[in-house]
Protein backbone atom coordinates (compact mmCIF):
# COMPACT_ATOMS: atom_id res chain seq x y z
CA UNK A 1 0.00 0.00 0.00
CA UNK A 2 1.42 3.36 -1.02
CA UNK A 3 1.33 6.13 1.53
CA UNK A 4 0.12 9.65 0.82
CA UNK A 5 3.69 10.89 1.18
CA UNK A 6 4.82 8.65 -1.68
CA UNK A 7 1.93 9.92 -3.81
CA UNK A 8 2.90 13.52 -3.03
CA UNK A 9 6.52 12.88 -3.98
CA UNK A 10 5.52 11.25 -7.26
CA UNK A 11 3.10 14.10 -8.03
CA UNK A 12 5.83 16.68 -7.34
CA UNK A 13 8.24 14.88 -9.67
CA UNK A 14 5.62 14.74 -12.42
CA UNK A 15 4.79 18.45 -12.05
CA UNK A 16 8.48 19.41 -12.04
CA UNK A 17 9.05 17.40 -15.22
CA UNK A 18 6.02 19.02 -16.89
CA UNK A 19 7.20 22.53 -15.99
CA UNK A 20 10.71 21.74 -17.22
CA UNK A 21 9.38 20.39 -20.53
CA UNK A 22 7.13 23.43 -20.98
CA UNK A 23 10.08 25.74 -20.33
CA UNK A 24 12.18 23.89 -22.90
CA UNK A 25 9.36 24.04 -25.46
CA UNK A 26 8.91 27.78 -24.85
CA UNK A 27 12.65 28.33 -25.31
CA UNK A 28 12.64 26.30 -28.53
CA UNK A 29 9.60 28.21 -29.81
CA UNK A 30 11.20 31.59 -29.13
CA UNK A 31 14.44 30.59 -30.87
CA UNK A 32 12.48 29.28 -33.85
CA UNK A 33 10.54 32.56 -34.04
CA UNK A 34 13.79 34.56 -33.91
CA UNK A 35 15.26 32.48 -36.73
CA UNK A 36 12.08 32.92 -38.79
CA UNK A 37 12.06 36.70 -38.33
CA UNK A 38 15.77 36.97 -39.15
CA UNK A 39 15.48 34.80 -42.28
C-alpha positions as a Markdown table, in Angstrom:
| # | Residue | x | y | z |
|---|---|---|---|---|
| 1 | Unk | 0.0 | 0.0 | 0.0 |
| 2 | Unk | 1.4 | 3.4 | -1.0 |
| 3 | Unk | 1.3 | 6.1 | 1.5 |
| 4 | Unk | 0.1 | 9.7 | 0.8 |
| 5 | Unk | 3.7 | 10.9 | 1.2 |
| 6 | Unk | 4.8 | 8.7 | -1.7 |
| 7 | Unk | 1.9 | 9.9 | -3.8 |
| 8 | Unk | 2.9 | 13.5 | -3.0 |
| 9 | Unk | 6.5 | 12.9 | -4.0 |
| 10 | Unk | 5.5 | 11.3 | -7.3 |
| 11 | Unk | 3.1 | 14.1 | -8.0 |
| 12 | Unk | 5.8 | 16.7 | -7.3 |
| 13 | Unk | 8.2 | 14.9 | -9.7 |
| 14 | Unk | 5.6 | 14.7 | -12.4 |
| 15 | Unk | 4.8 | 18.5 | -12.0 |
| 16 | Unk | 8.5 | 19.4 | -12.0 |
| 17 | Unk | 9.0 | 17.4 | -15.2 |
| 18 | Unk | 6.0 | 19.0 | -16.9 |
| 19 | Unk | 7.2 | 22.5 | -16.0 |
| 20 | Unk | 10.7 | 21.7 | -17.2 |
| 21 | Unk | 9.4 | 20.4 | -20.5 |
| 22 | Unk | 7.1 | 23.4 | -21.0 |
| 23 | Unk | 10.1 | 25.7 | -20.3 |
| 24 | Unk | 12.2 | 23.9 | -22.9 |
| 25 | Unk | 9.4 | 24.0 | -25.5 |
| 26 | Unk | 8.9 | 27.8 | -24.8 |
| 27 | Unk | 12.6 | 28.3 | -25.3 |
| 28 | Unk | 12.6 | 26.3 | -28.5 |
| 29 | Unk | 9.6 | 28.2 | -29.8 |
| 30 | Unk | 11.2 | 31.6 | -29.1 |
| 31 | Unk | 14.4 | 30.6 | -30.9 |
| 32 | Unk | 12.5 | 29.3 | -33.9 |
| 33 | Unk | 10.5 | 32.6 | -34.0 |
| 34 | Unk | 13.8 | 34.6 | -33.9 |
| 35 | Unk | 15.3 | 32.5 | -36.7 |
| 36 | Unk | 12.1 | 32.9 | -38.8 |
| 37 | Unk | 12.1 | 36.7 | -38.3 |
| 38 | Unk | 15.8 | 37.0 | -39.1 |
| 39 | Unk | 15.5 | 34.8 | -42.3 |
